[in-house]
Amino acid sequence: MKFCFRVILCILLATAATTYSQSKILQVGEELVYTVSFGFIKLGEVKFNLNSTFYENNKKYFTAKAEMKSYEGIPFLSVRYIFESVMREEKGKILSEKFHSSEFKDDNSGERVIIRTDYEFDYSSDNDTGFIRVKRYKDNGRDKILEVDKTELFEKGMEFQDGLSIVYFARINSYKKDRSKKVNIYINEKQSFIAYSFNYNRDAVSIDLVDYDMAAIKIDGKADFIGVLGLTGEFEGWLSDDDERIPLKARFNIILGSVTLELTSYKRTGWKPPKFNE
């Protein structure tokens, strides 16, 4: 009896510690800025903001925003996106509830347009399926033209991430004991997945942000879709080896080849990049 009690107590304590650590990841006000490089050429930057939290029907939500833009003067490259996500936190995990993207580009006539896309996920259907509402507009400043308006079904019980929420999902799940994850993701108006695994051996990461090697855990994975700039296939990344699990560095394959993201600035209360000690 005493043995059983001790086992149960250990499990409860471990679960509580994990939940506490996960809760430290989603800090409202966090801002993370990354430089995107192709070799020695700096292509642009990506900025992530965790903006707010709120409750609705006794459920907790977070809102996040990411801005991606290329630097001026880069030949044949003009990129500017804004992504926004509403994520629901539930039992130590998150899932996407709403997603909005704005792509700023020139159309075939050279006119500046904004492609606006909205996803809304409904997991609470009384039927055997859930569904995703999808709308995409082309906005030239004068007219807002509806290009896509559809409802896509999915098997009830499935949960999805969007192109932004997956970043926070991976950080939270880096505490889980199951090292390999295959995650449903809805991107480019299609159901797809992303697979990744964690290596919990401490790794050293060096970037220009600090003058010492940082302690990290490594992620390896594969994206089964084609994203911005042709992002697809295998990738690797490093999260800070601490309670905050800040993404420090990543490598992805795009149409140009392999590109690197490095953390260049941050706003995060009480956090400092952890030092790697052998």
ChimeraX commands (.cxc) that place a marker at each C-alpha (Angstrom):
marker #1 position 0.00,0.00,0.00 radius 0.5
marker #1 position 2.80,2.40,0.93 radius 0.5
marker #1 position 4.59,1.57,-2.32 radius 0.5
marker #1 position 1.46,2.29,-4.38 radius 0.5
marker #1 position 0.94,5.58,-2.55 radius 0.5
marker #1 position 4.51,6.63,-3.23 radius 0.5
marker #1 position 4.22,5.78,-6.91 radius 0.5
marker #1 position 1.00,7.77,-7.22 radius 0.5
marker #1 position 2.55,10.68,-5.34 radius 0.5
marker #1 position 5.60,10.69,-7.64 radius 0.5
marker #1 position 3.36,10.69,-10.74 radius 0.5
marker #1 position 1.30,13.58,-9.37 radius 0.5
marker #1 position 4.39,15.59,-8.51 radius 0.5
marker #1 position 5.93,14.96,-11.92 radius 0.5
marker #1 position 2.70,15.98,-13.66 radius 0.5
marker #1 position 2.43,19.12,-11.57 radius 0.5
marker #1 position 6.04,20.07,-12.32 radius 0.5
marker #1 position 5.49,19.58,-16.05 radius 0.5
marker #1 position 2.28,21.62,-16.03 radius 0.5
marker #1 position 4.04,24.40,-14.13 radius 0.5
marker #1 position 6.90,24.43,-16.62 radius 0.5
marker #1 position 4.51,24.48,-19.57 radius 0.5
marker #1 position 2.62,27.44,-18.09 radius 0.5
marker #1 position 5.87,29.43,-18.03 radius 0.5
marker #1 position 6.23,29.16,-21.80 radius 0.5
marker #1 position 3.11,31.18,-22.67 radius 0.5
marker #1 position 4.09,34.56,-21.23 radius 0.5
marker #1 position 1.93,37.40,-22.54 radius 0.5
marker #1 position 4.15,40.21,-23.80 radius 0.5
marker #1 position 6.88,37.91,-25.08 radius 0.5
marker #1 position 8.53,39.17,-28.28 radius 0.5
marker #1 position 11.10,37.15,-30.21 radius 0.5
marker #1 position 12.88,38.50,-33.32 radius 0.5
marker #1 position 14.86,36.31,-35.72 radius 0.5
marker #1 position 17.15,37.04,-38.65 radius 0.5
marker #1 position 16.77,34.78,-41.69 radius 0.5
marker #1 position 20.03,34.07,-43.54 radius 0.5
marker #1 position 21.09,32.20,-46.65 radius 0.5
marker #1 position 24.73,31.51,-46.01 radius 0.5
marker #1 position 26.27,34.90,-45.23 radius 0.5
marker #1 position 23.40,36.78,-46.88 radius 0.5
marker #1 position 20.74,38.16,-44.54 radius 0.5
marker #1 position 17.40,37.81,-46.28 radius 0.5
marker #1 position 14.94,39.21,-43.76 radius 0.5
marker #1 position 13.44,38.81,-40.32 radius 0.5
marker #1 position 10.56,37.19,-38.46 radius 0.5
marker #1 position 9.01,38.63,-35.30 radius 0.5
marker #1 position 6.76,36.67,-32.92 radius 0.5
marker #1 position 4.52,38.30,-30.31 radius 0.5
marker #1 position 2.32,36.61,-27.72 radius 0.5
marker #1 position -0.20,39.41,-27.32 radius 0.5
marker #1 position -2.99,38.52,-24.91 radius 0.5
marker #1 position -4.96,35.91,-23.03 radius 0.5
marker #1 position -8.69,35.71,-22.29 radius 0.5
marker #1 position -11.37,33.32,-21.06 radius 0.5
marker #1 position -14.53,32.32,-22.90 radius 0.5
marker #1 position -16.99,29.62,-21.76 radius 0.5
marker #1 position -14.53,28.62,-19.02 radius 0.5
marker #1 position -11.80,28.01,-21.61 radius 0.5
marker #1 position -8.48,29.83,-21.77 radius 0.5
marker #1 position -7.23,31.37,-25.00 radius 0.5
marker #1 position -4.06,33.07,-26.19 radius 0.5
marker #1 position -3.54,35.35,-29.18 radius 0.5
marker #1 position -0.27,35.45,-31.11 radius 0.5
marker #1 position 1.07,37.36,-34.09 radius 0.5
marker #1 position 4.03,36.83,-36.41 radius 0.5
marker #1 position 5.40,39.24,-39.01 radius 0.5
marker #1 position 7.70,38.04,-41.76 radius 0.5
marker #1 position 9.44,40.39,-44.17 radius 0.5
marker #1 position 12.40,40.37,-46.53 radius 0.5
marker #1 position 14.97,43.15,-46.45 radius 0.5
marker #1 position 14.93,45.74,-49.21 radius 0.5
marker #1 position 17.43,45.32,-52.00 radius 0.5
marker #1 position 17.42,41.50,-52.04 radius 0.5
marker #1 position 17.20,40.51,-55.76 radius 0.5
marker #1 position 14.11,38.49,-56.76 radius 0.5
marker #1 position 12.85,38.40,-53.19 radius 0.5
marker #1 position 9.98,40.46,-51.86 radius 0.5
marker #1 position 8.15,38.91,-48.95 radius 0.5
marker #1 position 5.82,40.35,-46.37 radius 0.5
marker #1 position 3.33,38.31,-44.32 radius 0.5
marker #1 position 1.38,38.84,-41.14 radius 0.5
marker #1 position 0.01,35.77,-39.33 radius 0.5
marker #1 position -2.39,35.87,-36.39 radius 0.5
marker #1 position -3.61,32.93,-34.32 radius 0.5
marker #1 position -6.14,32.35,-31.55 radius 0.5
marker #1 position -5.06,29.28,-29.59 radius 0.5
marker #1 position -6.95,27.38,-26.89 radius 0.5
marker #1 position -5.04,25.96,-23.96 radius 0.5
marker #1 position -6.44,22.68,-22.73 radius 0.5
marker #1 position -4.96,20.08,-20.37 radius 0.5
marker #1 position -1.37,21.15,-20.89 radius 0.5
marker #1 position -1.63,21.52,-24.67 radius 0.5
marker #1 position -2.84,24.05,-27.20 radius 0.5
marker #1 position -4.82,23.81,-30.41 radius 0.5
marker #1 position -5.70,26.30,-33.10 radius 0.5
marker #1 position -9.15,27.91,-32.96 radius 0.5
marker #1 position -8.77,30.72,-35.50 radius 0.5
marker #1 position -6.08,31.77,-37.93 radius 0.5
marker #1 position -5.70,34.84,-40.13 radius 0.5
marker #1 position -2.97,35.64,-42.62 radius 0.5
marker #1 position -2.27,38.68,-44.77 radius 0.5
marker #1 position 0.15,38.41,-47.69 radius 0.5
marker #1 position 1.28,41.70,-49.23 radius 0.5
marker #1 position 2.30,41.28,-52.87 radius 0.5
marker #1 position 2.09,42.60,-56.42 radius 0.5
marker #1 position -0.36,40.83,-58.74 radius 0.5
marker #1 position 0.23,40.09,-62.42 radius 0.5
marker #1 position -0.65,43.67,-63.39 radius 0.5
marker #1 position 1.87,45.12,-60.94 radius 0.5
marker #1 position -0.88,46.38,-58.63 radius 0.5
marker #1 position -0.25,46.10,-54.89 radius 0.5
marker #1 position -2.74,43.70,-53.31 radius 0.5
marker #1 position -3.31,41.94,-50.00 radius 0.5
marker #1 position -4.35,38.29,-49.93 radius 0.5
marker #1 position -6.34,37.77,-46.73 radius 0.5
marker #1 position -7.07,34.24,-45.52 radius 0.5
marker #1 position -9.18,33.11,-42.55 radius 0.5
marker #1 position -9.52,29.67,-40.95 radius 0.5
marker #1 position -11.97,28.87,-38.17 radius 0.5
marker #1 position -11.88,25.45,-36.53 radius 0.5
marker #1 position -14.99,23.85,-35.04 radius 0.5
marker #1 position -14.23,20.84,-32.86 radius 0.5
marker #1 position -17.58,20.73,-31.06 radius 0.5
marker #1 position -19.86,19.49,-33.81 radius 0.5
marker #1 position -22.62,17.07,-32.76 radius 0.5
marker #1 position -21.97,15.06,-35.89 radius 0.5
marker #1 position -19.20,12.52,-36.48 radius 0.5
marker #1 position -17.04,15.22,-38.07 radius 0.5
marker #1 position -15.62,18.58,-37.18 radius 0.5
marker #1 position -15.11,21.24,-39.79 radius 0.5
marker #1 position -12.90,24.13,-40.87 radius 0.5
marker #1 position -14.38,27.27,-42.39 radius 0.5
marker #1 position -12.05,28.76,-44.97 radius 0.5
marker #1 position -12.29,32.14,-46.69 radius 0.5
marker #1 position -9.73,33.91,-48.85 radius 0.5
marker #1 position -10.01,37.43,-50.22 radius 0.5
marker #1 position -8.03,39.52,-52.66 radius 0.5
marker #1 position -8.00,43.14,-51.51 radius 0.5
marker #1 position -6.62,45.84,-53.80 radius 0.5
marker #1 position -7.74,48.76,-51.64 radius 0.5
marker #1 position -10.84,49.39,-53.76 radius 0.5
marker #1 position -12.46,45.97,-53.97 radius 0.5
marker #1 position -12.46,42.93,-51.72 radius 0.5
marker #1 position -12.89,39.91,-53.98 radius 0.5
marker #1 position -13.85,36.57,-52.45 radius 0.5
marker #1 position -11.67,33.89,-54.06 radius 0.5
marker #1 position -12.25,30.90,-51.76 radius 0.5
marker #1 position -15.24,30.11,-49.55 radius 0.5
marker #1 position -15.45,26.52,-48.38 radius 0.5
marker #1 position -16.07,24.27,-45.40 radius 0.5
marker #1 position -13.74,21.31,-45.03 radius 0.5
marker #1 position -14.66,18.33,-42.86 radius 0.5
marker #1 position -12.34,16.35,-40.63 radius 0.5
marker #1 position -12.77,13.28,-38.46 radius 0.5
marker #1 position -14.17,14.10,-35.04 radius 0.5
marker #1 position -11.48,13.93,-32.37 radius 0.5
marker #1 position -8.77,15.34,-34.62 radius 0.5
marker #1 position -7.02,18.50,-33.45 radius 0.5
marker #1 position -5.14,20.96,-35.62 radius 0.5
marker #1 position -2.35,23.49,-35.49 radius 0.5
marker #1 position -1.93,26.38,-37.88 radius 0.5
marker #1 position 1.30,27.78,-39.27 radius 0.5
marker #1 position 1.83,29.97,-36.19 radius 0.5
marker #1 position 0.39,27.96,-33.30 radius 0.5
marker #1 position 2.66,25.03,-34.18 radius 0.5
marker #1 position 5.62,27.03,-32.81 radius 0.5
marker #1 position 4.06,27.31,-29.34 radius 0.5
marker #1 position 2.73,23.74,-29.54 radius 0.5
marker #1 position 6.24,22.39,-30.10 radius 0.5
marker #1 position 7.64,24.42,-27.21 radius 0.5
marker #1 position 4.98,23.14,-24.81 radius 0.5
marker #1 position 5.32,19.54,-25.97 radius 0.5
marker #1 position 9.08,19.57,-25.53 radius 0.5
marker #1 position 8.39,18.51,-21.93 radius 0.5
marker #1 position 6.47,15.38,-22.89 radius 0.5
marker #1 position 8.09,11.98,-22.45 radius 0.5
marker #1 position 7.01,10.78,-25.90 radius 0.5
marker #1 position 9.85,12.21,-27.92 radius 0.5
marker #1 position 8.26,11.78,-31.35 radius 0.5
marker #1 position 5.16,13.67,-32.42 radius 0.5
marker #1 position 3.09,13.65,-35.60 radius 0.5
marker #1 position 0.88,16.72,-35.55 radius 0.5
marker #1 position -2.07,17.61,-37.76 radius 0.5
marker #1 position -1.61,21.03,-39.33 radius 0.5
marker #1 position -3.91,23.00,-41.61 radius 0.5
marker #1 position -1.89,25.13,-44.01 radius 0.5
marker #1 position -2.33,26.38,-47.58 radius 0.5
marker #1 position -6.02,25.44,-47.25 radius 0.5
marker #1 position -5.11,21.77,-46.90 radius 0.5
marker #1 position -4.89,19.19,-44.14 radius 0.5
marker #1 position -1.34,18.02,-43.68 radius 0.5
marker #1 position 1.04,17.07,-40.88 radius 0.5
marker #1 position 4.39,17.87,-39.37 radius 0.5
marker #1 position 6.52,15.27,-37.60 radius 0.5
marker #1 position 9.28,16.01,-35.14 radius 0.5
marker #1 position 11.27,14.52,-32.28 radius 0.5
marker #1 position 13.39,15.83,-29.42 radius 0.5
marker #1 position 16.92,14.96,-28.39 radius 0.5
marker #1 position 17.17,15.61,-24.66 radius 0.5
marker #1 position 20.96,15.44,-24.57 radius 0.5
marker #1 position 22.13,18.98,-23.88 radius 0.5
marker #1 position 23.54,20.71,-26.92 radius 0.5
marker #1 position 25.58,23.90,-27.28 radius 0.5
marker #1 position 24.34,26.66,-29.60 radius 0.5
marker #1 position 26.34,29.70,-30.63 radius 0.5
marker #1 position 24.74,32.84,-32.12 radius 0.5
marker #1 position 25.59,36.55,-32.12 radius 0.5
marker #1 position 23.01,37.42,-29.45 radius 0.5
marker #1 position 25.36,36.51,-26.56 radius 0.5
marker #1 position 29.09,35.97,-26.21 radius 0.5
marker #1 position 28.80,32.42,-24.84 radius 0.5
marker #1 position 27.47,29.05,-25.94 radius 0.5
marker #1 position 23.86,28.53,-24.93 radius 0.5
marker #1 position 22.37,25.33,-23.50 radius 0.5
marker #1 position 19.72,23.83,-25.77 radius 0.5
marker #1 position 17.73,20.75,-26.67 radius 0.5
marker #1 position 17.47,19.82,-30.32 radius 0.5
marker #1 position 14.43,19.22,-32.53 radius 0.5
marker #1 position 14.52,17.22,-35.75 radius 0.5
marker #1 position 11.51,17.00,-38.01 radius 0.5
marker #1 position 9.88,16.92,-41.39 radius 0.5
marker #1 position 7.16,19.13,-42.85 radius 0.5
marker #1 position 4.76,17.33,-45.18 radius 0.5
marker #1 position 3.66,20.51,-46.93 radius 0.5
marker #1 position 5.03,23.43,-48.93 radius 0.5
marker #1 position 5.01,26.67,-46.98 radius 0.5
marker #1 position 6.27,30.23,-47.43 radius 0.5
marker #1 position 9.16,30.47,-49.92 radius 0.5
marker #1 position 8.76,26.77,-50.63 radius 0.5
marker #1 position 9.57,25.65,-47.08 radius 0.5
marker #1 position 9.24,21.89,-46.95 radius 0.5
marker #1 position 10.88,18.64,-45.91 radius 0.5
marker #1 position 13.42,18.16,-43.15 radius 0.5
marker #1 position 14.30,20.80,-40.57 radius 0.5
marker #1 position 16.16,21.11,-37.29 radius 0.5
marker #1 position 15.95,23.56,-34.42 radius 0.5
marker #1 position 17.22,24.29,-30.93 radius 0.5
marker #1 position 15.15,25.33,-27.89 radius 0.5
marker #1 position 16.64,26.83,-24.74 radius 0.5
marker #1 position 17.25,24.12,-22.14 radius 0.5
marker #1 position 15.22,25.80,-19.40 radius 0.5
marker #1 position 11.59,26.24,-18.40 radius 0.5
marker #1 position 10.91,28.84,-21.12 radius 0.5
marker #1 position 11.94,26.72,-24.12 radius 0.5
marker #1 position 12.79,29.77,-26.26 radius 0.5
marker #1 position 13.58,28.88,-29.90 radius 0.5
marker #1 position 17.21,29.91,-30.38 radius 0.5
marker #1 position 18.08,28.72,-33.85 radius 0.5
marker #1 position 16.63,26.69,-36.73 radius 0.5
marker #1 position 17.48,25.47,-40.20 radius 0.5
marker #1 position 14.90,24.92,-42.97 radius 0.5
marker #1 position 14.86,24.01,-46.63 radius 0.5
marker #1 position 13.26,26.50,-49.02 radius 0.5
marker #1 position 13.43,27.07,-52.78 radius 0.5
marker #1 position 16.80,28.83,-52.42 radius 0.5
marker #1 position 18.31,25.98,-50.41 radius 0.5
marker #1 position 18.96,25.78,-46.67 radius 0.5
marker #1 position 18.24,28.92,-44.63 radius 0.5
marker #1 position 19.00,29.65,-40.98 radius 0.5
marker #1 position 16.93,31.51,-38.39 radius 0.5
marker #1 position 18.75,32.98,-35.40 radius 0.5
marker #1 position 17.35,34.80,-32.40 radius 0.5
marker #1 position 18.63,38.39,-32.55 radius 0.5
marker #1 position 16.53,40.16,-29.90 radius 0.5
marker #1 position 13.88,39.37,-27.32 radius 0.5
marker #1 position 11.53,40.85,-24.73 radius 0.5
marker #1 position 10.81,38.31,-22.05 radius 0.5
marker #1 position 10.41,39.09,-18.36 radius 0.5
marker #1 position 12.91,37.27,-16.17 radius 0.5
marker #1 position 14.63,35.34,-18.98 radius 0.5
marker #1 position 18.26,35.19,-19.97 radius 0.5
marker #1 position 19.72,32.72,-22.49 radius 0.5
marker #1 position 21.05,29.77,-20.43 radius 0.5
marker #1 position 24.78,29.15,-20.53 radius 0.5
marker #1 position 26.08,25.79,-21.67 radius 0.5
marker #1 position 28.27,24.14,-19.06 radius 0.5
marker #1 position 30.02,20.89,-19.92 radius 0.5
marker link #1:1,2 radius 0.2
marker link #1:2,3 radius 0.2
marker link #1:3,4 radius 0.2
marker link #1:4,5 radius 0.2
marker link #1:5,6 radius 0.2
marker link #1:6,7 radius 0.2
marker link #1:7,8 radius 0.2
marker link #1:8,9 radius 0.2
marker link #1:9,10 radius 0.2
marker link #1:10,11 radius 0.2
marker link #1:11,12 radius 0.2
marker link #1:12,13 radius 0.2
marker link #1:13,14 radius 0.2
marker link #1:14,15 radius 0.2
marker link #1:15,16 radius 0.2
marker link #1:16,17 radius 0.2
marker link #1:17,18 radius 0.2
marker link #1:18,19 radius 0.2
marker link #1:19,20 radius 0.2
marker link #1:20,21 radius 0.2
marker link #1:21,22 radius 0.2
marker link #1:22,23 radius 0.2
marker link #1:23,24 radius 0.2
marker link #1:24,25 radius 0.2
marker link #1:25,26 radius 0.2
marker link #1:26,27 radius 0.2
marker link #1:27,28 radius 0.2
marker link #1:28,29 radius 0.2
marker link #1:29,30 radius 0.2
marker link #1:30,31 radius 0.2
marker link #1:31,32 radius 0.2
marker link #1:32,33 radius 0.2
marker link #1:33,34 radius 0.2
marker link #1:34,35 radius 0.2
marker link #1:35,36 radius 0.2
marker link #1:36,37 radius 0.2
marker link #1:37,38 radius 0.2
marker link #1:38,39 radius 0.2
marker link #1:39,40 radius 0.2
marker link #1:40,41 radius 0.2
marker link #1:41,42 radius 0.2
marker link #1:42,43 radius 0.2
marker link #1:43,44 radius 0.2
marker link #1:44,45 radius 0.2
marker link #1:45,46 radius 0.2
marker link #1:46,47 radius 0.2
marker link #1:47,48 radius 0.2
marker link #1:48,49 radius 0.2
marker link #1:49,50 radius 0.2
marker link #1:50,51 radius 0.2
marker link #1:51,52 radius 0.2
marker link #1:52,53 radius 0.2
marker link #1:53,54 radius 0.2
marker link #1:54,55 radius 0.2
marker link #1:55,56 radius 0.2
marker link #1:56,57 radius 0.2
marker link #1:57,58 radius 0.2
marker link #1:58,59 radius 0.2
marker link #1:59,60 radius 0.2
marker link #1:60,61 radius 0.2
marker link #1:61,62 radius 0.2
marker link #1:62,63 radius 0.2
marker link #1:63,64 radius 0.2
marker link #1:64,65 radius 0.2
marker link #1:65,66 radius 0.2
marker link #1:66,67 radius 0.2
marker link #1:67,68 radius 0.2
marker link #1:68,69 radius 0.2
marker link #1:69,70 radius 0.2
marker link #1:70,71 radius 0.2
marker link #1:71,72 radius 0.2
marker link #1:72,73 radius 0.2
marker link #1:73,74 radius 0.2
marker link #1:74,75 radius 0.2
marker link #1:75,76 radius 0.2
marker link #1:76,77 radius 0.2
marker link #1:77,78 radius 0.2
marker link #1:78,79 radius 0.2
marker link #1:79,80 radius 0.2
marker link #1:80,81 radius 0.2
marker link #1:81,82 radius 0.2
marker link #1:82,83 radius 0.2
marker link #1:83,84 radius 0.2
marker link #1:84,85 radius 0.2
marker link #1:85,86 radius 0.2
marker link #1:86,87 radius 0.2
marker link #1:87,88 radius 0.2
marker link #1:88,89 radius 0.2
marker link #1:89,90 radius 0.2
marker link #1:90,91 radius 0.2
marker link #1:91,92 radius 0.2
marker link #1:92,93 radius 0.2
marker link #1:93,94 radius 0.2
marker link #1:94,95 radius 0.2
marker link #1:95,96 radius 0.2
marker link #1:96,97 radius 0.2
marker link #1:97,98 radius 0.2
marker link #1:98,99 radius 0.2
marker link #1:99,100 radius 0.2
marker link #1:100,101 radius 0.2
marker link #1:101,102 radius 0.2
marker link #1:102,103 radius 0.2
marker link #1:103,104 radius 0.2
marker link #1:104,105 radius 0.2
marker link #1:105,106 radius 0.2
marker link #1:106,107 radius 0.2
marker link #1:107,108 radius 0.2
marker link #1:108,109 radius 0.2
marker link #1:109,110 radius 0.2
marker link #1:110,111 radius 0.2
marker link #1:111,112 radius 0.2
marker link #1:112,113 radius 0.2
marker link #1:113,114 radius 0.2
marker link #1:114,115 radius 0.2
marker link #1:115,116 radius 0.2
marker link #1:116,117 radius 0.2
marker link #1:117,118 radius 0.2
marker link #1:118,119 radius 0.2
marker link #1:119,120 radius 0.2
marker link #1:120,121 radius 0.2
marker link #1:121,122 radius 0.2
marker link #1:122,123 radius 0.2
marker link #1:123,124 radius 0.2
marker link #1:124,125 radius 0.2
marker link #1:125,126 radius 0.2
marker link #1:126,127 radius 0.2
marker link #1:127,128 radius 0.2
marker link #1:128,129 radius 0.2
marker link #1:129,130 radius 0.2
marker link #1:130,131 radius 0.2
marker link #1:131,132 radius 0.2
marker link #1:132,133 radius 0.2
marker link #1:133,134 radius 0.2
marker link #1:134,135 radius 0.2
marker link #1:135,136 radius 0.2
marker link #1:136,137 radius 0.2
marker link #1:137,138 radius 0.2
marker link #1:138,139 radius 0.2
marker link #1:139,140 radius 0.2
marker link #1:140,141 radius 0.2
marker link #1:141,142 radius 0.2
marker link #1:142,143 radius 0.2
marker link #1:143,144 radius 0.2
marker link #1:144,145 radius 0.2
marker link #1:145,146 radius 0.2
marker link #1:146,147 radius 0.2
marker link #1:147,148 radius 0.2
marker link #1:148,149 radius 0.2
marker link #1:149,150 radius 0.2
marker link #1:150,151 radius 0.2
marker link #1:151,152 radius 0.2
marker link #1:152,153 radius 0.2
marker link #1:153,154 radius 0.2
marker link #1:154,155 radius 0.2
marker link #1:155,156 radius 0.2
marker link #1:156,157 radius 0.2
marker link #1:157,158 radius 0.2
marker link #1:158,159 radius 0.2
marker link #1:159,160 radius 0.2
marker link #1:160,161 radius 0.2
marker link #1:161,162 radius 0.2
marker link #1:162,163 radius 0.2
marker link #1:163,164 radius 0.2
marker link #1:164,165 radius 0.2
marker link #1:165,166 radius 0.2
marker link #1:166,167 radius 0.2
marker link #1:167,168 radius 0.2
marker link #1:168,169 radius 0.2
marker link #1:169,170 radius 0.2
marker link #1:170,171 radius 0.2
marker link #1:171,172 radius 0.2
marker link #1:172,173 radius 0.2
marker link #1:173,174 radius 0.2
marker link #1:174,175 radius 0.2
marker link #1:175,176 radius 0.2
marker link #1:176,177 radius 0.2
marker link #1:177,178 radius 0.2
marker link #1:178,179 radius 0.2
marker link #1:179,180 radius 0.2
marker link #1:180,181 radius 0.2
marker link #1:181,182 radius 0.2
marker link #1:182,183 radius 0.2
marker link #1:183,184 radius 0.2
marker link #1:184,185 radius 0.2
marker link #1:185,186 radius 0.2
marker link #1:186,187 radius 0.2
marker link #1:187,188 radius 0.2
marker link #1:188,189 radius 0.2
marker link #1:189,190 radius 0.2
marker link #1:190,191 radius 0.2
marker link #1:191,192 radius 0.2
marker link #1:192,193 radius 0.2
marker link #1:193,194 radius 0.2
marker link #1:194,195 radius 0.2
marker link #1:195,196 radius 0.2
marker link #1:196,197 radius 0.2
marker link #1:197,198 radius 0.2
marker link #1:198,199 radius 0.2
marker link #1:199,200 radius 0.2
marker link #1:200,201 radius 0.2
marker link #1:201,202 radius 0.2
marker link #1:202,203 radius 0.2
marker link #1:203,204 radius 0.2
marker link #1:204,205 radius 0.2
marker link #1:205,206 radius 0.2
marker link #1:206,207 radius 0.2
marker link #1:207,208 radius 0.2
marker link #1:208,209 radius 0.2
marker link #1:209,210 radius 0.2
marker link #1:210,211 radius 0.2
marker link #1:211,212 radius 0.2
marker link #1:212,213 radius 0.2
marker link #1:213,214 radius 0.2
marker link #1:214,215 radius 0.2
marker link #1:215,216 radius 0.2
marker link #1:216,217 radius 0.2
marker link #1:217,218 radius 0.2
marker link #1:218,219 radius 0.2
marker link #1:219,220 radius 0.2
marker link #1:220,221 radius 0.2
marker link #1:221,222 radius 0.2
marker link #1:222,223 radius 0.2
marker link #1:223,224 radius 0.2
marker link #1:224,225 radius 0.2
marker link #1:225,226 radius 0.2
marker link #1:226,227 radius 0.2
marker link #1:227,228 radius 0.2
marker link #1:228,229 radius 0.2
marker link #1:229,230 radius 0.2
marker link #1:230,231 radius 0.2
marker link #1:231,232 radius 0.2
marker link #1:232,233 radius 0.2
marker link #1:233,234 radius 0.2
marker link #1:234,235 radius 0.2
marker link #1:235,236 radius 0.2
marker link #1:236,237 radius 0.2
marker link #1:237,238 radius 0.2
marker link #1:238,239 radius 0.2
marker link #1:239,240 radius 0.2
marker link #1:240,241 radius 0.2
marker link #1:241,242 radius 0.2
marker link #1:242,243 radius 0.2
marker link #1:243,244 radius 0.2
marker link #1:244,245 radius 0.2
marker link #1:245,246 radius 0.2
marker link #1:246,247 radius 0.2
marker link #1:247,248 radius 0.2
marker link #1:248,249 radius 0.2
marker link #1:249,250 radius 0.2
marker link #1:250,251 radius 0.2
marker link #1:251,252 radius 0.2
marker link #1:252,253 radius 0.2
marker link #1:253,254 radius 0.2
marker link #1:254,255 radius 0.2
marker link #1:255,256 radius 0.2
marker link #1:256,257 radius 0.2
marker link #1:257,258 radius 0.2
marker link #1:258,259 radius 0.2
marker link #1:259,260 radius 0.2
marker link #1:260,261 radius 0.2
marker link #1:261,262 radius 0.2
marker link #1:262,263 radius 0.2
marker link #1:263,264 radius 0.2
marker link #1:264,265 radius 0.2
marker link #1:265,266 radius 0.2
marker link #1:266,267 radius 0.2
marker link #1:267,268 radius 0.2
marker link #1:268,269 radius 0.2
marker link #1:269,270 radius 0.2
marker link #1:270,271 radius 0.2
marker link #1:271,272 radius 0.2
marker link #1:272,273 radius 0.2
marker link #1:273,274 radius 0.2
marker link #1:274,275 radius 0.2
marker link #1:275,276 radius 0.2
marker link #1:276,277 radius 0.2
marker link #1:277,278 radius 0.2
view
